[in-house]
């Protein structure tokens, strides 16, 4: 009888190929364990600090900035029950605009700045309408900090109703934020004009979004975030520094004094009266949470144009004074302290140059509502451009268009 083959029990007795084959399942198991630990750890870590989970962070990195509104929870402001038709008389995008030291065709300017939507209206008539790839008149686009200027109009309305005053102190309305420091001296006026000096820096680092405004954008608990960051880096009212935290606090003040969430205020006090043709959404910190007041209204370019037209028309729609005339004066008159070197008034920018009569709502990544009351011009531009890239040059291009 022949002896049975001796089993191979030691890798030293196996061929190299056989050793590799036998080792591979163990390697794959080890890699799987490491990946699972890392993934599980990342989910645990984001949950521990109240920010969105890793798969949402990945979605942020792989989505165009003009479409980020679809990533986060939101409330809906319904289109007007009686939409107001917008007059349209399109003209060719003729003539050039100043750009990078040259005069270039308008369309070249739009493509160079990665424009998703571009509209021009003169005296209430849309004269130019241009869309980039995969975008049209029905596409909702992310406003980013253009939303701050919406909040301003809602504040002006609340003041006119007697629910709020610019002299009111933040902590008298939100007493849970009282700190016993200079923070307690902050007023509504200082929040409006970006002079409150709340020490939450404008950090937009999308690759490490765990500090400053970037952290505020992805937190799932804005109330807690604001309570955890009650410090100032200057005496309130002494210096103009752009801080998105100021607008978030304004939004929380509005919700407290009105007893309504911001989306309800937007729908009732702006979206319905201006005759908006499409729904808008306002992103929240979490399902059922509070609005990101400092950003994140998502709506069509045409409905954003209606907000600019409201300002050009002195706050009037038809026979109704939707925004008080006094508030239009407030936002069109630069405050005493410039903000980061530019004129500013109650959440609206007054960019240097021009004749000083124009004003703008501006959001990162190239979002604009430009308003020039003397010429009756409103320009809306949504983009997927750099964080705060070429903003002065873009406004100068708008001025050239308005001047024609």
Buried (B, 14 or more C-beta within 10 A) or exposed (E): EEEEEEEEEEEEEBEEEEBEEEEEEEEEEEEEEEEEEEEEEBEEEBEEEBBBBBEBBEBBEEBBBBBBBEBBBBBEBBBBEEBBEBEEEEEEBEEBBBBEEEEBBBEBBBEEBBBBBBBBBBEBBBBBBBBBEEBEBEBBBBBBBBBBBBBBBBBBBBBBEEBBEBEBBBBEBBEEBBEEEBBBBBBBBBBBBBBBBBBBBBBBEEEEBBEBBBBBBBBBBBBEBBEEBBEBEBEBBEBBBBBBBBBBBBBBBBBBBBEBBBBBBBBBBBBBBBBBBBBBBBBBBBEEBBBBBBBBBBBBBBBBBBBBBBBBBBBBBEEEEBBBEEBBEBBBEBBEBBBEEBBBBBBBBBBEEBEEEBBBBBBBBBBBBBBBBEBBBBBBBBBBBBBBBBBEBBBBBBBBBBEE
